[in-house]
Amino acid sequence: MTIADLIEGDKAIITSFIVDEIPLKLIEMGCIAGNSVELVQSAPLKDPLYLNLNGTFLAIRKETASQILVEKI
């Protein structure tokens, strides 16, 4: 399951990444294995996704979200 598979209100824990390199900006904002993520809202066409990542709110593209593996809580 990836972040892109979550529905609004779902909470999950980041487990790993499909790609070897994720944007440095995401890592700096706490997008690392073991941190929690919640899908707060998605845009009308499901792109971008608005997330709460350990208390930091950010919007990421669905393409990027589909490369971050999570385990639903």
C-alpha positions as CSV (number, residue, x, y, z in Angstrom):
1,M,0.0,0.0,0.0
2,T,1.2,3.5,-0.8
3,I,0.2,7.0,0.3
4,A,-1.7,7.3,-3.0
5,D,-3.9,4.4,-1.9
6,L,-5.1,6.1,1.3
7,I,-8.5,7.7,1.6
8,E,-9.2,11.0,3.5
9,G,-8.7,10.5,7.2
10,D,-6.6,7.4,7.0
11,K,-3.4,7.3,9.1
12,A,-0.4,5.2,8.3
13,I,3.3,4.6,9.1
14,I,5.9,5.0,6.4
15,T,7.7,1.7,5.9
16,S,9.9,2.2,2.8
17,F,10.2,3.7,-0.7
18,I,9.9,2.1,-4.1
19,V,12.6,4.3,-5.6
20,D,16.1,4.8,-4.3
21,E,16.0,8.6,-4.5
22,I,13.2,10.6,-3.1
23,P,13.2,14.4,-3.2
24,L,15.5,15.9,-0.5
25,K,12.8,18.3,0.5
26,L,10.5,15.5,1.6
27,I,13.2,13.9,3.7
28,E,13.9,17.3,5.4
29,M,10.1,17.6,6.2
30,G,10.2,14.2,7.9
31,C,9.2,11.8,5.1
32,I,11.3,8.9,6.5
33,A,10.6,5.3,7.5
34,G,8.9,5.1,10.8
35,N,7.1,8.5,10.7
36,S,3.3,8.7,10.7
37,V,1.3,10.3,7.9
38,E,-2.4,11.2,7.6
39,L,-4.2,12.0,4.4
40,V,-6.0,15.2,5.3
41,Q,-7.6,16.0,1.9
42,S,-7.2,15.3,-1.8
43,A,-7.9,17.7,-4.6
44,P,-11.0,17.1,-6.8
45,L,-9.0,15.1,-9.3
46,K,-7.0,13.3,-6.6
47,D,-3.9,15.2,-7.3
48,P,-2.2,16.7,-5.3
49,L,-2.7,15.1,-1.9
50,Y,-2.6,17.2,1.3
51,L,-0.8,15.3,4.1
52,N,-0.1,15.7,7.8
53,L,3.4,14.3,8.2
54,N,4.3,14.3,11.9
55,G,2.6,17.6,12.4
56,T,3.9,19.2,9.2
57,F,1.3,19.9,6.5
58,L,2.3,19.5,2.9
59,A,0.9,18.8,-0.5
60,I,2.6,16.2,-2.8
61,R,1.8,14.9,-6.2
62,K,0.1,11.6,-6.5
63,E,3.0,10.3,-8.7
64,T,5.4,10.9,-5.7
65,A,2.9,9.6,-3.2
66,S,2.6,6.3,-5.1
67,Q,6.3,5.7,-4.5
68,I,6.1,5.9,-0.7
69,L,5.1,2.6,0.9
70,V,3.0,2.7,4.1
71,E,1.3,0.4,6.6
72,K,-2.2,1.5,7.6
73,I,-2.8,2.1,11.3
